[in-house]
Amino acid sequence: MRHDVTGHDVLLLINAAAQAVAPLGDAAPGLWRRYLSLIFDGLRPEAAHPLPAPAPDSLTPG
């Protein structure tokens, strides 16, 4: 895994995958797995570029 990825990053990305396919409902119940796989591939260190901003310190707003 990339050295600059935090646990908060992973939680937010998993939520992003779930939210991306939520509108499809029961039409494609396993589609979230596709997007989660794409996210995990992007977390690999090979050919990683520096991230434009730091990870959040907290997942709580404010």
Secondary structure as UniProt FT lines:
FT   TURN            3..4
FT   HELIX           7..21
FT   HELIX           22..27
FT   TURN            29..30
FT   HELIX           31..42
FT   TURN            46..47
//
